[in-house]
Amino acid sequence: MFTKLLIANRGEISCRIIKTAKRMGILTVALYSDADQQALHVKMADEAVHVGPSPSKDSYLQAERIIQIALEVGADAIHPGYGFLSENATFANLCGQNNIVFVGPPVSAIEAMGSKSAAKNIMELAKVPLVPGYHGDDQSIDVLKSHADSMGYPVLLKAAAGGGGKGMRQVWKTTEFADALAAAKREAMSSFNDDLMLVEKYLTGPRHVEIQVFCDNFGDGVYLFERDCSVQRRHQKVIEEAPAFGMTAQLRAQMGEAALKAAKAISYAGAGTVEFLLDSDGRFYFMEMNTRLQVEHPVTEMITGQDLVEWQLRVANNEPLPLTQEQLHIHGHAFEARIYAEDPNNDFLPATGRLSLLQPPVESRHVRVDTGVVQGDEVSVFYDPMIAKLIVWDENRDKALARLTKALTEYHIDGVVTNIEFLYTLANSAPFKSEQIDTGFIEKNQHLLMLNDDQHINALLPMAALYLMLSGQHENQYKATKNIQDQYSPWSFGNAWRANEQHLQNLELAVGDSTFTVQVSQAGAVSQSRAVSQSRAVSQSRAVSQSRVINQSRVISQSFFNIKVDQQNYHCSGVIDKNQLISNINGHRMLASVNAHQDGHSVFCNGKVMRFKSLQADLGDTQDNTADTGFIAPMNGTVVAILVEPNQQVEQGETLMVMEAMKMEHSLKAPKAGSVGEFYFKAGELVDGGDELLSFQAVKSVEINKAHITKKESVKNAS
């Protein structure tokens, strides 16, 4: 076995590889860019070497620089992870030329599958079933469009060198083809430095099922069963599961054998994934083969009990496969949910920011968290916005799904918008539970999956108000008792006690761009001594060292409140214990977590989160946004292209400029017919979310239109 392994990657996959390498007694070397100097994978590795500036093209994609580093540190093997250079034949060839083991397939296999069009031709000769499409070299728009027109819409444009959903566009009618092709080519060139495209018939209701294959250098191969990856947005997977639901033993064997046939057609070795589209009639079609480890490999590990990274290292060390096909078995069911910094209510746009709170669920034999970040880390514009992978396992699908939903309620992240609420809603939806799933699942079920802001906020406002009242009482109590010796004196209470009148208080709570008035009245109080005894009864099993927490609970739990929100009354009481709020609202006891930050508070409860700020009443804290003009950058990113000229007349829906963040494009379109004024940034320049990008004037209007996507609206959607 080689002694020192350089990992040519970053983030959670780098951490994942380091864990296995250390267990096997292999020294590890991490790479880091300027943005990753303090990253978790850097701290975990035995050594770490700076590779370049923050942009991946200047660091993690610098093949010759990485080879030089490997030689300098004496690494005898390189693991590329996934993404970056993992499927780069030139890099794999450079490893061989420098006597460094490339932990991956032979160069010839990467080259064969590196082009989707060439891969289709190989699979056709190997008699692997294919989706109808055009995979030719003639890339003129007329040829590509004629094939799309002849096979009928919808069609799918795919970057031949692509992966990870980049360089892909659905086209639903002939008039959309030219714009979709241009966007797909730009994204493909940016991500892969190759804009060769193929056109395929787009199946409207298939499932995305992939087979994990493994081959060694002795001609043997196995498949480690399948994963269903149908739930996707922007052609990127959201939740994966293994095994795929509804699979018969016969269909599993047919797909597994077809995958092995595909692997052997290119003399494959190592870990690979053969992706199929599974139609409702049971027929399946080859999509592509990924010549690397997949992001979703943990679900396969959970149902087989195997460490696929260890398998990779042993095959790369010229060892035979650890197990035969007959020795491999499926145990239970597993899900993987990808935790992203993104806004589901804003077209899943990636988000950036500092992880001020990062509280994952507790790991166990049922729950696993693969991550590359810790609390306080920055989610930057330079890399993929995935924060972590939440993996759960249990005996069957229903039990595993229950594990997933519970773990999602325990995953609390603040400082950046995430998709956790969306994942929780999705996992709890009736169609997902009942396996009514295909690749269009999210689009078909938007009415169920997208958050209802009003309903969501109204449910959490009483809890937010209760927290503010309780925490305010505690603070007042502390101030009052500092100079008062008699603890039973009414002057020592911090609960707004009145001798002969009810205390009323209005709270102004800002949630995103909205402000809510919550009326709170004191509903009574228990005596101090009674509160003490209650607190002791509840907390008597706790250690003596926690007496401060007991005292805190004693003070805060004295009061009851009537809280009125939008003409609805709530009878509330509760206790604060550190960052936990134990509330009783109209007889319903609930546990919530509350995180205080510079912009206010965030309350997490039952898979939901609401970020709010308490305003001073009638002080003009709410802002009038009517003066905002121009198009506002919806995220931190780079201006990719400006598609119109200043002072040009444009139609409603016409794309004006294109931004890119985290390797994904976002088009800014004209909200109405009108005239473009001045552009404030040039192509290639970095912009911050909230920056004004351009001016725009609608037809027959003297006022400049607002962009429909603003930074403040993004905050509102996040809450």
NORZIDA-V987387 format. One record per residue. N is the residue number from 0. RES is the residue in one letter. NEAR is the number of other C-alpha atoms within 12 Angstrom. Layout:
# NORZIDA-V987387
{{N & RES & NEAR} {N & RES & NEAR}}
This chain:
# NORZIDA-V987387
{{0 & M & 21} {1 & F & 28} {2 & T & 23} {3 & K & 32} {4 & L & 46} {5 & L & 47} {6 & I & 51} {7 & A & 53} {8 & N & 43} {9 & R & 51} {10 & G & 47} {11 & E & 36} {12 & I & 39} {13 & S & 41} {14 & C & 37} {15 & R & 39} {16 & I & 44} {17 & I & 43} {18 & K & 28} {19 & T & 28} {20 & A & 36} {21 & K & 22} {22 & R & 15} {23 & M & 22} {24 & G & 18} {25 & I & 29} {26 & L & 31} {27 & T & 41} {28 & V & 43} {29 & A & 46} {30 & L & 49} {31 & Y & 38} {32 & S & 33} {33 & D & 22} {34 & A & 29} {35 & D & 35} {36 & Q & 24} {37 & Q & 27} {38 & A & 33} {39 & L & 32} {40 & H & 38} {41 & V & 35} {42 & K & 26} {43 & M & 30} {44 & A & 33} {45 & D & 26} {46 & E & 27} {47 & A & 35} {48 & V & 34} {49 & H & 30} {50 & V & 36} {51 & G & 24} {52 & P & 20} {53 & S & 24} {54 & P & 30} {55 & S & 34} {56 & K & 23} {57 & D & 22} {58 & S & 31} {59 & Y & 41} {60 & L & 34} {61 & Q & 29} {62 & A & 32} {63 & E & 24} {64 & R & 24} {65 & I & 41} {66 & I & 39} {67 & Q & 23} {68 & I & 35} {69 & A & 37} {70 & L & 25} {71 & E & 18} {72 & V & 26} {73 & G & 24} {74 & A & 34} {75 & D & 33} {76 & A & 40} {77 & I & 51} {78 & H & 53} {79 & P & 43} {80 & G & 40} {81 & Y & 37} {82 & G & 34} {83 & F & 37} {84 & L & 40} {85 & S & 41} {86 & E & 43} {87 & N & 39} {88 & A & 30} {89 & T & 24} {90 & F & 36} {91 & A & 37} {92 & N & 29} {93 & L & 26} {94 & C & 37} {95 & G & 22} {96 & Q & 16} {97 & N & 24} {98 & N & 19} {99 & I & 33} {100 & V & 40} {101 & F & 46} {102 & V & 46} {103 & G & 48} {104 & P & 47} {105 & P & 37} {106 & V & 31} {107 & S & 25} {108 & A & 35} {109 & I & 37} {110 & E & 31} {111 & A & 34} {112 & M & 40} {113 & G & 35} {114 & S & 37} {115 & K & 40} {116 & S & 38} {117 & A & 28} {118 & A & 36} {119 & K & 35} {120 & N & 29} {121 & I & 31} {122 & M & 32} {123 & E & 24} {124 & L & 16} {125 & A & 21} {126 & K & 18} {127 & V & 34} {128 & P & 28} {129 & L & 32} {130 & V & 33} {131 & P & 27} {132 & G & 36} {133 & Y & 34} {134 & H & 33} {135 & G & 23} {136 & D & 19} {137 & D & 18} {138 & Q & 25} {139 & S & 18} {140 & I & 25} {141 & D & 15} {142 & V & 21} {143 & L & 33} {144 & K & 34} {145 & S & 22} {146 & H & 30} {147 & A & 35} {148 & D & 27} {149 & S & 20} {150 & M & 23} {151 & G & 22} {152 & Y & 27} {153 & P & 27} {154 & V & 36} {155 & L & 41} {156 & L & 48} {157 & K & 44} {158 & A & 40} {159 & A & 43} {160 & A & 41} {161 & G & 38} {162 & G & 37} {163 & G & 31} {164 & G & 30} {165 & K & 37} {166 & G & 40} {167 & M & 40} {168 & R & 36} {169 & Q & 32} {170 & V & 31} {171 & W & 23} {172 & K & 21} {173 & T & 25} {174 & T & 15} {175 & E & 24} {176 & F & 30} {177 & A & 25} {178 & D & 27} {179 & A & 32} {180 & L & 36} {181 & A & 32} {182 & A & 37} {183 & A & 39} {184 & K & 33} {185 & R & 33} {186 & E & 41} {187 & A & 33} {188 & M & 26} {189 & S & 31} {190 & S & 36} {191 & F & 34} {192 & N & 21} {193 & D & 24} {194 & D & 31} {195 & L & 37} {196 & M & 44} {197 & L & 44} {198 & V & 47} {199 & E & 39} {200 & K & 31} {201 & Y & 31} {202 & L & 32} {203 & T & 24} {204 & G & 22} {205 & P & 30} {206 & R & 37} {207 & H & 40} {208 & V & 44} {209 & E & 43} {210 & I & 49} {211 & Q & 47} {212 & V & 47} {213 & F & 50} {214 & C & 46} {215 & D & 35} {216 & N & 25} {217 & F & 18} {218 & G & 23} {219 & D & 26} {220 & G & 35} {221 & V & 39} {222 & Y & 42} {223 & L & 48} {224 & F & 44} {225 & E & 47} {226 & R & 49} {227 & D & 42} {228 & C & 42} {229 & S & 37} {230 & V & 39} {231 & Q & 29} {232 & R & 34} {233 & R & 27} {234 & H & 29} {235 & Q & 29} {236 & K & 35} {237 & V & 40} {238 & I & 43} {239 & E & 45} {240 & E & 48} {241 & A & 44} {242 & P & 42} {243 & A & 37} {244 & F & 34} {245 & G & 23} {246 & M & 24} {247 & T & 15} {248 & A & 16} {249 & Q & 12} {250 & L & 23} {251 & R & 32} {252 & A & 21} {253 & Q & 26} {254 & M & 39} {255 & G & 36} {256 & E & 27} {257 & A & 36} {258 & A & 45} {259 & L & 39} {260 & K & 35} {261 & A & 48} {262 & A & 46} {263 & K & 33} {264 & A & 29} {265 & I & 32} {266 & S & 30} {267 & Y & 40} {268 & A & 44} {269 & G & 48} {270 & A & 48} {271 & G & 48} {272 & T & 44} {273 & V & 44} {274 & E & 40} {275 & F & 40} {276 & L & 36} {277 & L & 40} {278 & D & 23} {279 & S & 20} {280 & D & 12} {281 & G & 20} {282 & R & 22} {283 & F & 31} {284 & Y & 39} {285 & F & 41} {286 & M & 45} {287 & E & 42} {288 & M & 50} {289 & N & 45} {290 & T & 49} {291 & R & 43} {292 & L & 40} {293 & Q & 36} {294 & V & 41} {295 & E & 40} {296 & H & 44} {297 & P & 41} {298 & V & 47} {299 & T & 44} {300 & E & 39} {301 & M & 36} {302 & I & 38} {303 & T & 29} {304 & G & 25} {305 & Q & 25} {306 & D & 29} {307 & L & 40} {308 & V & 39} {309 & E & 34} {310 & W & 36} {311 & Q & 42} {312 & L & 44} {313 & R & 33} {314 & V & 35} {315 & A & 34} {316 & N & 27} {317 & N & 25} {318 & E & 22} {319 & P & 24} {320 & L & 34} {321 & P & 26} {322 & L & 26} {323 & T & 18} {324 & Q & 23} {325 & E & 12} {326 & Q & 15} {327 & L & 20} {328 & H & 22} {329 & I & 30} {330 & H & 24} {331 & G & 29} {332 & H & 39} {333 & A & 46} {334 & F & 51} {335 & E & 46} {336 & A & 45} {337 & R & 42} {338 & I & 42} {339 & Y & 37} {340 & A & 38} {341 & E & 43} {342 & D & 36} {343 & P & 37} {344 & N & 28} {345 & N & 30} {346 & D & 26} {347 & F & 33} {348 & L & 40} {349 & P & 43} {350 & A & 43} {351 & T & 36} {352 & G & 28} {353 & R & 25} {354 & L & 27} {355 & S & 26} {356 & L & 31} {357 & L & 27} {358 & Q & 29} {359 & P & 30} {360 & P & 27} {361 & V & 21} {362 & E & 19} {363 & S & 15} {364 & R & 18} {365 & H & 31} {366 & V & 34} {367 & R & 31} {368 & V & 36} {369 & D & 37} {370 & T & 34} {371 & G & 36} {372 & V & 39} {373 & V & 27} {374 & Q & 25} {375 & G & 20} {376 & D & 28} {377 & E & 33} {378 & V & 38} {379 & S & 34} {380 & V & 34} {381 & F & 33} {382 & Y & 36} {383 & D & 36} {384 & P & 36} {385 & M & 39} {386 & I & 46} {387 & A & 39} {388 & K & 41} {389 & L & 46} {390 & I & 46} {391 & V & 46} {392 & W & 41} {393 & D & 30} {394 & E & 23} {395 & N & 24} {396 & R & 29} {397 & D & 25} {398 & K & 20} {399 & A & 33} {400 & L & 39} {401 & A & 26} {402 & R & 36} {403 & L & 43} {404 & T & 37} {405 & K & 29} {406 & A & 38} {407 & L & 46} {408 & T & 34} {409 & E & 30} {410 & Y & 40} {411 & H & 39} {412 & I & 44} {413 & D & 42} {414 & G & 33} {415 & V & 40} {416 & V & 44} {417 & T & 46} {418 & N & 46} {419 & I & 48} {420 & E & 43} {421 & F & 43} {422 & L & 45} {423 & Y & 38} {424 & T & 33} {425 & L & 38} {426 & A & 41} {427 & N & 27} {428 & S & 25} {429 & A & 16} {430 & P & 22} {431 & F & 30} {432 & K & 21} {433 & S & 16} {434 & E & 25} {435 & Q & 23} {436 & I & 37} {437 & D & 33} {438 & T & 35} {439 & G & 27} {440 & F & 34} {441 & I & 35} {442 & E & 23} {443 & K & 21} {444 & N & 23} {445 & Q & 21} {446 & H & 16} {447 & L & 22} {448 & L & 28} {449 & M & 29} {450 & L & 32} {451 & N & 23} {452 & D & 28} {453 & D & 21} {454 & Q & 15} {455 & H & 29} {456 & I & 36} {457 & N & 30} {458 & A & 28} {459 & L & 40} {460 & L & 47} {461 & P & 40} {462 & M & 52} {463 & A & 47} {464 & A & 46} {465 & L & 43} {466 & Y & 47} {467 & L & 41} {468 & M & 42} {469 & L & 39} {470 & S & 33} {471 & G & 23} {472 & Q & 34} {473 & H & 33} {474 & E & 22} {475 & N & 23} {476 & Q & 32} {477 & Y & 23} {478 & K & 16} {479 & A & 24} {480 & T & 22} {481 & K & 16} {482 & N & 13} {483 & I & 16} {484 & Q & 12} {485 & D & 14} {486 & Q & 21} {487 & Y & 19} {488 & S & 18} {489 & P & 21} {490 & W & 23} {491 & S & 26} {492 & F & 34} {493 & G & 35} {494 & N & 38} {495 & A & 34} {496 & W & 28} {497 & R & 18} {498 & A & 10} {499 & N & 6} {500 & E & 12} {501 & Q & 18} {502 & H & 20} {503 & L & 21} {504 & Q & 22} {505 & N & 25} {506 & L & 31} {507 & E & 29} {508 & L & 35} {509 & A & 34} {510 & V & 38} {511 & G & 30} {512 & D & 26} {513 & S & 28} {514 & T & 30} {515 & F & 31} {516 & T & 28} {517 & V & 36} {518 & Q & 28} {519 & V & 37} {520 & S & 32} {521 & Q & 32} {522 & A & 24} {523 & G & 23} {524 & A & 28} {525 & V & 24} {526 & S & 23} {527 & Q & 27} {528 & S & 19} {529 & R & 18} {530 & A & 26} {531 & V & 26} {532 & S & 21} {533 & Q & 23} {534 & S & 31} {535 & R & 23} {536 & A & 15} {537 & V & 17} {538 & S & 24} {539 & Q & 17} {540 & S & 13} {541 & R & 15} {542 & A & 12} {543 & V & 13} {544 & S & 12} {545 & Q & 17} {546 & S & 19} {547 & R & 17} {548 & V & 27} {549 & I & 30} {550 & N & 30} {551 & Q & 30} {552 & S & 37} {553 & R & 37} {554 & V & 43} {555 & I & 45} {556 & S & 45} {557 & Q & 39} {558 & S & 40} {559 & F & 33} {560 & F & 39} {561 & N & 32} {562 & I & 37} {563 & K & 30} {564 & V & 30} {565 & D & 19} {566 & Q & 12} {567 & Q & 17} {568 & N & 21} {569 & Y & 32} {570 & H & 29} {571 & C & 38} {572 & S & 40} {573 & G & 41} {574 & V & 43} {575 & I & 36} {576 & D & 31} {577 & K & 23} {578 & N & 23} {579 & Q & 26} {580 & L & 35} {581 & I & 30} {582 & S & 36} {583 & N & 27} {584 & I & 31} {585 & N & 20} {586 & G & 12} {587 & H & 15} {588 & R & 18} {589 & M & 24} {590 & L & 27} {591 & A & 35} {592 & S & 38} {593 & V & 38} {594 & N & 33} {595 & A & 27} {596 & H & 19} {597 & Q & 14} {598 & D & 19} {599 & G & 23} {600 & H & 34} {601 & S & 43} {602 & V & 42} {603 & F & 41} {604 & C & 36} {605 & N & 27} {606 & G & 34} {607 & K & 38} {608 & V & 44} {609 & M & 45} {610 & R & 42} {611 & F & 39} {612 & K & 33} {613 & S & 34} {614 & L & 26} {615 & Q & 17} {616 & A & 18} {617 & D & 12} {618 & L & 10} {619 & G & 11} {620 & D & 17} {621 & T & 21} {622 & Q & 16} {623 & D & 12} {624 & N & 14} {625 & T & 12} {626 & A & 11} {627 & D & 24} {628 & T & 26} {629 & G & 33} {630 & F & 37} {631 & I & 35} {632 & A & 39} {633 & P & 41} {634 & M & 47} {635 & N & 35} {636 & G & 36} {637 & T & 35} {638 & V & 36} {639 & V & 30} {640 & A & 28} {641 & I & 28} {642 & L & 26} {643 & V & 25} {644 & E & 21} {645 & P & 21} {646 & N & 18} {647 & Q & 23} {648 & Q & 21} {649 & V & 26} {650 & E & 21} {651 & Q & 20} {652 & G & 18} {653 & E & 25} {654 & T & 27} {655 & L & 41} {656 & M & 35} {657 & V & 34} {658 & M & 43} {659 & E & 39} {660 & A & 40} {661 & M & 32} {662 & K & 36} {663 & M & 43} {664 & E & 40} {665 & H & 34} {666 & S & 34} {667 & L & 34} {668 & K & 30} {669 & A & 34} {670 & P & 27} {671 & K & 26} {672 & A & 23} {673 & G & 29} {674 & S & 32} {675 & V & 37} {676 & G & 25} {677 & E & 23} {678 & F & 28} {679 & Y & 24} {680 & F & 27} {681 & K & 21} {682 & A & 20} {683 & G & 18} {684 & E & 20} {685 & L & 24} {686 & V & 26} {687 & D & 27} {688 & G & 32} {689 & G & 25} {690 & D & 29} {691 & E & 27} {692 & L & 40} {693 & L & 35} {694 & S & 31} {695 & F & 42} {696 & Q & 32} {697 & A & 28} {698 & V & 21} {699 & K & 12} {700 & S & 13} {701 & V & 12} {702 & E & 18} {703 & I & 26} {704 & N & 30} {705 & K & 27} {706 & A & 32} {707 & H & 23} {708 & I & 36} {709 & T & 30} {710 & K & 32} {711 & K & 29} {712 & E & 27} {713 & S & 34} {714 & V & 34} {715 & K & 31} {716 & N & 37} {717 & A & 44} {718 & S & 45}}
